[in-house]
Amino acid sequence: MAALTITTDSIVVTPGSKERVFGLTGPVTIPLTAVRSAEAVDAPIAETRGGRYGAHVPGLAKVGTWGLGKGVRQLVFAYQDRPGIHIRLNRELSENFDEIIVSTPNAADLVTELTARG
């Protein structure tokens, strides 16, 4: 499962080994200054939209980049029946992503930490 870590000045999303293969991406670092908002979500898999570059196993997982073309560009590591975090970003400051969606059991704690720094 992907790990989302908050450092002193950035968010680091580190995919697991299988996620790197199926999601077609390695670690991504986003500056904290790019964060517009963050919220804990019960069904992160339902937060995705648009075309994708990565893997989708219907009803189980979405991993990779969603929103290709003119849509909202999302970095996604989401799994069915696992809570997660949905972070909205300033695309100009965030490696060309508008949003990060990651399944994680500590989503509420991460939102609290991001809000405190924001």
Secondary structure, 3 states (H helix, E strand, C coil): CCEEEECCCEEEEECCHHHHHHHCCCCEEEEHHHEEEEEEECCHHHHCCCEEEEEEECCCEEEEEEEECCCCCEEEEEECCCCEEEEEECHHHCCCCCEEEEECCCHHHHHHHHHHHC
